[in-house]
Amino acid sequence: MREKILAVIEKNSRIDLNDLAIMLGVSEAEVANEIAAMEKEQIICGYHTLINWDKTSNEKVTALIEVKVIPQRTLGFDKIAERMYNYPEVRAVYLMSGGFDFTVIIEEKTMKEVAQFVTDKLATLDAVRGTATHFILKKYKDHGTVIAENIKDERMLVTP
C-alpha cells in the first residue's frame, strides 16, 4: 500500500484522503496512519507547490552549479554536502558521477547574486577545487509537470 500511496501523492499531494482511500480500497484512517508513519520515518520529507514564476512579476534566476571537490580525510562527501546545503540560497545538492562531484541548484533575483554566491560562499570552501555555473533559460517540464505553453506553429504552409 505504501508504494501506491507514494505514487499518487507524488503527483498530487493535495488529493483528499477520502478519495485516496477509495482509490486504494482501504479506509481513510488506514491511509492517514500510513502517511503519518511515512512522515515520521522521513520517507515523505515534505510537500511542495510547483510554481511557474515566469507567470508572476517576481523575477528569479535559477542556476545549476557543477562543483569539483577534493574530499579530505576528516571530511567525506557527506560533510562537504552538508556545508553547501546549509546555505539558505541552496535549493538542492546532489552527489554526481562523471566529471564533477556535486550539482548545487540555487535561486536568486539576479545573475549577479548567483555569481556573488559562487565566489563568496561556494568557491571559498576548502574542499572546493572548481565550479561551473549554468543558468536555466526556460523551464518546459519540472517535477514531472509540463509548464510550457503550447506554441502554435504560425508559419505559412508552402507546397510545391
N, C-alpha and C positions, 0 to 999 in steps of 0.2 A: 504494500500500500504506500510506503514512503516514496518510492520512485514515481508512482503515479501522481501523488500529491505534488512532488517537486516539479514534475514535467508540466503540470497545469499552472502552478503559481509562478514558475519561471517566466511564463508568457503573459500571465495576468495575475499580479499579486493582489489585485483588488476584487477578485472573484468572491462572491458571497459564500460563506462557509456552508450554508444550506445547499446551494447549487452544487458545490464541490462534493458534498456528501451524497447527493442524488446521483451525480456522475459516477461515483465510486461504489455506490450501492451499500453505503455504511451510514451510521448515524452522524449527526452534526457534532456530537460530543466526541466521538472517536476521532474525527478529523481535527477538531480543536486540540485534543490531547496530543495527537501525533505531531501537529505543528509546534505546539509548546515544547514537546520533548526535543524536536529537531532544533529549535531555537536555543534551548539550554545546552545541547551538545555542539552548538555552533556549526551545524550543518547548514542551517539557514542563518546567514550572517547579517542580513539587513534587507530593507525594502527600498527600492529606488524608483524615482519617476524619470522617465526619459523625456527630455525637453529639447525641442528644436529651437535653440537660441537664435537662429537666423531669422525666425519669425517674430522676434521681440526687438525692442530698442536697446537691449543690453548686449553690448559687443563683447565677445570673448574670443581669445586666441587659444587654440589647443595645440600643444607641441608634444611630439614623441622624441625623447632624448635617448640615444644609444649611449651606454656608459660602459667603458672598459675599466676593469679594476685589477689590482694585484692583491689577492687576499693575504693578510698577514697571519702569522701563526695564532695569535690570540683572537683575531677577528676572522671568522668564516664568512661565507656569503650571507648567512642569515643576519649577522650583526651589521654588516655593511648595508643590507636592505633596510634594516630597522632604522638606521641613521637617516636614510633617504626618505622613507615613508613617514617619518615623524615631522617633516616639514609640512606646514599647512597647505602649501601650494600644490603638493603632490596628490594626484587623484588615483594613481595606480603605480605599482612597481612589480615587474616580472623578471625572474631569473630566466635567461635565454640560453639556447645553444647557438653555435655559429661564431661569427666574427666579433661579437661583443658579449658582455656578460649580463647586463640589465637593460630593460626598457623602462624608462620613467615617463609617465604621462602627467602633464601639468596643464592647468588652465589659468590664464591671466587676461588682463584687459588689453594689453598691447604686446607687440613683439619685443619691444624694448624691455618690458618687465620680465619676459621669458629669458632674454639674454642676461639680464641682471641676476636672475635666479641661478642660471647656469654658472656664471662667472663668480658670483659672490658666495654661493652656498654649495652647489654640487661639485664644481671643479676644485674647491678648496679642501674637500675631504681627502685625508692622507692616502687612502687606498685607490682613489680615482686616478687613472692614467690617461684618460682621454674621453671626449664626448663628441657626439654628432647630433645636431638638433634638426628635426624635420617638423614643418608646420602643416597642419591639416588645412587644406584649402576649401574643401567641401565634403560634407558627410552625405552619403547616399543611403547607407544602411548602418544602423547602430543597435547593438544588443539584440540582433535578430529582427529588427523592425525597419522597414523601408521608410525613410523620411524624406526622400527626394520627391519633388512633384513630377508628375508625368509631363514630359516635354513633347509637345506636338511638333511633328516634322512639317514645317510650313514651306518646304521647298517645292517648287513647281515641278510636276511630273513631266519629263521630256521623253517622247517616244520617237523612234526613227520613222 
